[in-house]
């Protein structure tokens, strides 16, 4: 039977064949044909208010579900608006297929209306990208895009489709599978390396597991847990790895690094074997490189060979899919106990817990703790970037993978809310909460329309310190309290210098988030007293539909512990007196 | 140290940009790059000369391998290989110097490809070291213009040293 689909129809056909549950996007001239074919179909399409909202929502959908997230945008500005979201997904290895319209083939390179070199612009922020040059290659390119996005170390793939190709008849059918001769990720660990890893684990007295986002991507939480339990190994995770090992466990060290727990950082510095699993030794994790885990031998398990020996010299690299490699290691590992070491860890945990000083205003850390109390173990937390993100990482105990979604590598402000929308679409029955700051939330606040109109009941918690808290924190500690442009009350009457709030400060803060929520048709609540926090959260979580909850917090509240950039990770600032 | 890396890549448009983009984005140094299609029409062969310490060279090899369009990466530096480079060079040459220059050409096996009353232009093929030596020998005559291809290289079939 000869295929009679147009290119546009082939694109939608591919989405169905790949079991895409939801598409986020925004129309425009160069994708009119795709939108025309979308008209009246049963494909779940979500019209966002900005292409950045669409790509972050696709990202949130992918992280929450483990499926490929899909977004659709027009040529030129539509595609360039995706760039931040693609870079976000690329840094955190999130599978996304972004389909962009492009001007007519014969206009490419002529500076046509709404033309941009999308393949050129997105090359460094995607795993791979394609400009479709003929309708004949469209099916194989779409198939490859999905395969590349989800296999190996996942990542975003852009498929740029000129308008005329969307309109032409595509004689080829959609392939069932694809073989790419130049792309063959290593998934099975080398048996010899696995044997050596098991020997090193058996010989270690003070081992630590350092688990990252690769454990989430590979779905290896159970295998990780088995290893930790069998060989009696404490587990610290990166920001991306939160939840892969239940933080309620005695051996859980929570997050390490710049804003990690003191006990995680001590454990890494004192261990004799560091087992890095699906993690990449980011500078926010390692601090001063040559002082990082300097007493330890290092095993590094990762599917991406380029991650190995990139920042840190490791003793035993194992290239492969984390889940398969851990399963093999678990087969040969023997039960053992590291009693003294675990005792040391427990003592550190007791002596150096995460803590905060309760002041007269609401403590943001307290809000996070109360969110955990009012929420449940299935709740998905997304975050924006900055202090809100770090408090959400520190003061909530994550027990399951894919319950904490945050822009780790790129640190994209404005990620959390649209990502929460995507996560909620993937899990309509779960409670999805975006922990936000008053700065970040304004970067994609327009998506409130999307949430309201599609009945996506995301709860947004704004920790409002009326400033860009993390910027302010650094200015306070390292820049002599020269608060340059980190105050969001700053107005035209402010003096050029500002070293903190005083009587002269403007009282007015815009926007009024409660009214803003109401303007969009969402509910808005406000609280500025500690005793109001829990009841307000309960009320918000029980309100149907999207809700903004604004808690007024002090601008002086900082994130601790804190390792100054470039210092060894056990040299922490534990907090201000 | 300097490494010669051979690449087999898909012969698509845009592949060269991916390779060049990788080098600039990661701050790797590239000394020369030559590219043309190989024995199969759909495969291009590239020869890269790059410089860096062992860790950087390892990253370069891995990062190249990670590019979807790269089929094979072979760092041939540690093996026995043959490398050749083509140079075109124009030197000052009044008629009375023609004999002197021809003498040098004979030693290096260079061929005259253009001549005028003021200059002579040669093509010369050889290993990089030989091309360097040829250039040095030509320098006293006064070099006007040089175009070098950068090395292309191939592993030797016989692995024995000779």
Interface residues (C-beta under 8 A of the other chain):
Chain A: X119 X120 X123 X124 X127 X128 X131 X148 X180 X181 X182 X183 X304 X305 X306 X308 X309 X310
Chain B: X9 X10 X14 X17 X18 X21 X25 X55 X58 X59 X62 X63 X65 X66 X68 X69 X70 X71
